[in-house]
Amino acid sequence: MNKLVQFVKESYAELRKVVWPGRDDVVSSVKVVIISTVIIAAALGLVDMLLLVGIRAIF
């Protein structure tokens, strides 16, 4: 039981050292993720379409 209490205390102490991002940082990161996701989805969609056209042309 002592190890569990010690673990909780140490975890709490480590969490107090964390520098949490501000709202602006989080919003900026979310924008980057959404834009990256849309760009990658569009690129994969284009590749899929080109492969489909190529396969239909062969067969």
Secondary structure, 3 states (H helix, E strand, C coil): CHHHHHHHHHHHHHHHHCCCCCHHHHHHHHHHHHHHHHHHHHHHHHHHHHHHHHHHHHC
